[in-house]
């Protein structure tokens, strides 16, 4: 689907759901500093686009303000640890943007807007692409991934790289969201001891804490949606293939995609305009009247039992209905293929081994780990740094997988796609005669647990279905539970 999951629908939530809360204040020794965003860093991406275009702010001043805020919150104070590296060329790039605007030569709406990249995305700036691992600390490729080239072509300022769940949360079955050996543990700005989710943990936290106008995350299964949900921001996972996978440390070509993360739906659309190599303008579909006459499938089977989430979800549904939508309950769903559950992880493991080995072969000679097998050995040799909290069971299982011609792989891929596409999202849309599907985006974030890893409460949401189908999925904030944000999801077909 070339439009944002009927993106115009989401616009109504901007007023109804309010702005995500800002990082909580933390006691200092002698004073209580305020970490509340104020001034230009408190503005949304669309507001900054307007201000830069009108000459109300310069890119240099804006970039410096974000750098100051990063020093205050990420490197000091609550030490959110959401950012792994900063671009040493950010301020010169901002000054160049100001000169272009002064000359009437702005490259696009994003000219001068500082954005962050998840640290599994390549850029030509002098920063490594580490995937959170010391094995890739010298992976300075000197090349832009196509999505970064698109942002740069519009004049966006690449401010830095964000921390993440190491290897995009695909190293071990007992991993901890937001931890990497390069960047440490990312902290949720709404409540510092709460899980920031992952694997785009740093991107979600940095946007929520107003450390940049927007950020790019990546997702294989939940890695854009979940951090956006628990950090109270807008996150969009596009249809797989809409945004190029080239120049991104991979897991699965069947499911991998990058996507924008911002405070608003319009900001998400503006970023996607640059990231998508096509010429579609996603902002043109935004309309507060889009709900009128729309039929929406309510995924009751994915609602969960948490009473606070259910209350927020009911309120969100009431807004949709008041705006003219017809709600259609979908009470039950079971994947059709008998071997579906047993196929989801092997599918990813086969593709991970194949695609990661191919990616490592393209890295600079300074990267000495050239295969998955060598990465496993590197982790064993540096276990005190790479594996102090959890192991590498998924790495080891992936290495044991055969080629992509194996019947187990082809059968797993067919089972997953059949269950989530033809007999999944596509069937639900057709059977219930609805335009799109809605559900809570996920559960309330639990506490960070370095002993047991991620221990989530009863899951709410159906993001797994969109991820495995390769279909579009957007989350927007719908409220908070005792200070922890929760979102509502919109899922469509390709």
LINBEL-V984678 format. One record per pair of residues at least 12 apart in sequence whose C-alpha atoms are under 7 Angstrom apart, sorted by the first residue. I is the first residue (numbers start at 1). J is the second residue. If there is no record, write none. Layout:
I:J ; I:J
//
This chain:
1:239 ; 1:493 ; 1:494 ; 3:282 ; 4:282 ; 5:472 ; 5:473 ; 5:474 ; 5:490 ; 5:491 ; 5:492 ; 7:285 ; 7:286 ; 8:285 ; 8:286 ; 8:287 ; 8:288 ; 8:290 ; 9:287 ; 9:288 ; 9:290 ; 9:291 ; 10:265 ; 11:265 ; 11:286 ; 11:287 ; 11:288 ; 12:288 ; 14:264 ; 17:477 ; 17:478 ; 17:479 ; 20:232 ; 20:233 ; 22:36 ; 22:37 ; 22:190 ; 22:208 ; 22:209 ; 23:35 ; 23:36 ; 23:189 ; 23:190 ; 23:209 ; 24:189 ; 24:190 ; 24:191 ; 26:78 ; 37:210 ; 40:62 ; 41:65 ; 41:66 ; 41:210 ; 42:210 ; 44:213 ; 44:263 ; 45:213 ; 45:214 ; 45:267 ; 46:266 ; 46:267 ; 49:109 ; 49:110 ; 58:98 ; 59:94 ; 59:95 ; 59:97 ; 59:98 ; 59:112 ; 59:113 ; 60:91 ; 60:94 ; 60:95 ; 63:91 ; 63:94 ; 63:114 ; 66:211 ; 66:212 ; 69:211 ; 70:211 ; 80:186 ; 80:187 ; 80:189 ; 81:183 ; 81:184 ; 81:185 ; 81:186 ; 81:187 ; 82:162 ; 82:163 ; 82:186 ; 82:202 ; 82:205 ; 82:206 ; 83:161 ; 83:162 ; 83:163 ; 83:202 ; 84:161 ; 84:162 ; 84:163 ; 84:183 ; 85:127 ; 85:160 ; 85:161 ; 86:159 ; 86:160 ; 86:161 ; 87:125 ; 87:126 ; 87:127 ; 87:158 ; 87:159 ; 87:160 ; 90:157 ; 90:158 ; 90:159 ; 93:157 ; 94:112 ; 94:157 ; 97:111 ; 97:112 ; 97:155 ; 107:153 ; 107:154 ; 107:155 ; 108:154 ; 108:155 ; 109:154 ; 110:154 ; 110:155 ; 110:156 ; 111:154 ; 111:155 ; 111:156 ; 112:155 ; 112:156 ; 112:157 ; 113:156 ; 113:157 ; 113:213 ; 114:156 ; 114:157 ; 114:158 ; 114:159 ; 114:212 ; 114:213 ; 115:156 ; 115:157 ; 115:158 ; 115:159 ; 115:212 ; 115:213 ; 115:214 ; 115:215 ; 116:158 ; 116:159 ; 116:160 ; 116:161 ; 116:162 ; 116:212 ; 116:214 ; 116:215 ; 116:216 ; 117:160 ; 117:161 ; 117:162 ; 117:215 ; 117:216 ; 117:217 ; 118:161 ; 118:162 ; 118:163 ; 118:164 ; 118:200 ; 118:203 ; 118:216 ; 118:217 ; 119:131 ; 119:132 ; 119:161 ; 119:162 ; 119:163 ; 119:164 ; 120:248 ; 120:249 ; 121:145 ; 121:247 ; 121:248 ; 121:249 ; 122:143 ; 122:144 ; 122:145 ; 122:247 ; 122:248 ; 123:142 ; 123:143 ; 123:144 ; 123:145 ; 123:148 ; 124:141 ; 124:142 ; 124:143 ; 124:144 ; 125:142 ; 126:140 ; 127:140 ; 128:140 ; 131:166 ; 131:167 ; 131:168 ; 131:249 ; 132:163 ; 132:164 ; 132:166 ; 132:167 ; 132:180 ; 132:181 ; 132:182 ; 132:183 ; 133:166 ; 133:180 ; 133:181 ; 133:182 ; 134:181 ; 134:182 ; 135:369 ; 136:367 ; 138:366 ; 138:367 ; 139:363 ; 139:364 ; 139:366 ; 139:367 ; 141:363 ; 141:364 ; 145:246 ; 145:247 ; 145:248 ; 146:244 ; 146:246 ; 147:243 ; 147:244 ; 147:275 ; 147:276 ; 150:274 ; 150:275 ; 150:277 ; 151:274 ; 151:275 ; 154:274 ; 162:202 ; 162:203 ; 163:183 ; 163:201 ; 163:202 ; 164:178 ; 164:179 ; 164:180 ; 164:198 ; 164:199 ; 164:200 ; 164:201 ; 164:202 ; 165:177 ; 165:178 ; 165:179 ; 165:180 ; 165:198 ; 165:199 ; 165:200 ; 165:201 ; 166:179 ; 166:180 ; 168:199 ; 169:199 ; 170:394 ; 171:392 ; 171:393 ; 171:394 ; 171:395 ; 172:390 ; 172:391 ; 172:392 ; 172:393 ; 172:394 ; 172:395 ; 173:393 ; 173:394 ; 174:390 ; 174:453 ; 174:454 ; 175:390 ; 175:453 ; 175:454 ; 176:450 ; 176:453 ; 176:454 ; 177:195 ; 177:196 ; 177:197 ; 177:198 ; 177:199 ; 177:454 ; 178:196 ; 178:197 ; 178:198 ; 178:199 ; 178:201 ; 181:385 ; 181:386 ; 186:201 ; 186:202 ; 188:205 ; 188:231 ; 189:205 ; 189:209 ; 190:483 ; 190:484 ; 193:447 ; 193:448 ; 194:445 ; 194:446 ; 194:447 ; 194:448 ; 195:445 ; 195:446 ; 195:447 ; 195:448 ; 196:227 ; 196:230 ; 196:231 ; 197:226 ; 197:227 ; 197:230 ; 198:223 ; 198:226 ; 198:227 ; 199:223 ; 200:217 ; 200:218 ; 200:223 ; 200:224 ; 200:227 ; 201:227 ; 203:215 ; 203:216 ; 203:217 ; 204:227 ; 204:228 ; 204:231 ; 204:261 ; 205:231 ; 207:262 ; 208:231 ; 208:232 ; 208:233 ; 213:262 ; 214:261 ; 214:262 ; 215:260 ; 215:261 ; 215:262 ; 216:258 ; 216:259 ; 216:260 ; 216:261 ; 217:258 ; 217:259 ; 217:260 ; 217:261 ; 218:257 ; 218:258 ; 218:259 ; 219:256 ; 219:257 ; 219:258 ; 220:252 ; 220:255 ; 220:256 ; 220:257 ; 220:467 ; 221:464 ; 221:467 ; 221:468 ; 222:463 ; 222:464 ; 222:467 ; 224:236 ; 224:237 ; 225:475 ; 226:442 ; 229:441 ; 229:442 ; 229:475 ; 229:477 ; 229:485 ; 229:486 ; 229:487 ; 230:444 ; 230:445 ; 230:484 ; 230:485 ; 230:486 ; 231:485 ; 232:477 ; 232:485 ; 232:486 ; 232:487 ; 233:262 ; 233:263 ; 233:476 ; 233:477 ; 234:261 ; 234:262 ; 234:263 ; 234:264 ; 234:265 ; 234:475 ; 234:476 ; 234:477 ; 235:260 ; 235:261 ; 235:262 ; 235:474 ; 235:475 ; 235:476 ; 236:259 ; 236:260 ; 236:261 ; 236:473 ; 236:474 ; 236:475 ; 237:257 ; 237:258 ; 237:259 ; 237:472 ; 237:473 ; 237:474 ; 238:257 ; 238:259 ; 238:471 ; 238:472 ; 238:473 ; 239:470 ; 239:471 ; 239:472 ; 239:494 ; 240:255 ; 240:256 ; 240:257 ; 240:470 ; 240:471 ; 242:276 ; 243:257 ; 243:258 ; 243:275 ; 243:276 ; 245:257 ; 249:359 ; 250:352 ; 250:355 ; 250:356 ; 251:348 ; 251:351 ; 251:352 ; 251:355 ; 251:356 ; 252:348 ; 252:351 ; 252:352 ; 253:351 ; 254:470 ; 255:467 ; 255:468 ; 255:470 ; 260:272 ; 266:283 ; 269:282 ; 269:283 ; 270:283 ; 291:320 ; 291:323 ; 291:324 ; 291:325 ; 292:323 ; 292:324 ; 292:325 ; 293:324 ; 293:325 ; 293:326 ; 294:325 ; 294:326 ; 294:435 ; 295:325 ; 295:326 ; 295:327 ; 295:434 ; 295:435 ; 296:325 ; 296:326 ; 296:327 ; 296:328 ; 296:434 ; 296:435 ; 296:436 ; 296:437 ; 297:327 ; 297:328 ; 297:329 ; 297:330 ; 297:434 ; 297:436 ; 297:437 ; 297:438 ; 298:327 ; 298:328 ; 298:329 ; 298:330 ; 298:437 ; 298:438 ; 298:439 ; 299:329 ; 299:330 ; 299:331 ; 299:437 ; 299:438 ; 299:439 ; 300:329 ; 300:330 ; 300:331 ; 301:330 ; 301:331 ; 301:332 ; 301:333 ; 302:439 ; 302:460 ; 302:461 ; 302:462 ; 303:439 ; 303:440 ; 303:460 ; 303:461 ; 304:458 ; 304:459 ; 304:460 ; 308:481 ; 312:478 ; 312:479 ; 313:440 ; 313:488 ; 316:478 ; 335:419 ; 335:424 ; 336:419 ; 336:423 ; 337:415 ; 337:419 ; 339:415 ; 340:415 ; 340:416 ; 340:419 ; 343:412 ; 343:415 ; 343:416 ; 344:412 ; 344:416 ; 347:409 ; 347:412 ; 347:413 ; 349:398 ; 350:398 ; 350:401 ; 350:402 ; 350:404 ; 350:409 ; 352:398 ; 353:372 ; 353:398 ; 353:399 ; 356:372 ; 357:371 ; 357:372 ; 372:399 ; 373:399 ; 376:395 ; 389:450 ; 416:468 ; 417:468 ; 417:469 ; 420:465 ; 420:468 ; 420:469 ; 421:469 ; 425:493 ; 426:493 ; 436:490 ; 436:491 ; 436:492 ; 437:490 ; 437:491 ; 437:492 ; 438:489 ; 438:490 ; 438:491 ; 439:461 ; 439:462 ; 439:488 ; 439:489 ; 439:490 ; 440:460 ; 440:461 ; 440:487 ; 440:488 ; 440:489 ; 441:460 ; 441:461 ; 441:475 ; 441:487 ; 441:488 ; 441:489 ; 442:459 ; 442:460 ; 442:461 ; 443:457 ; 443:459 ; 443:460 ; 444:484 ; 444:486 ; 445:484 ; 466:491 ; 471:492 ; 471:493 ; 471:494 ; 472:491 ; 472:492 ; 472:493 ; 472:494 ; 473:489 ; 473:490 ; 473:491 ; 473:492 ; 474:489 ; 474:490 ; 474:491 ; 475:487 ; 475:488 ; 475:489 ; 475:490 ; 476:488 ; 476:489
//
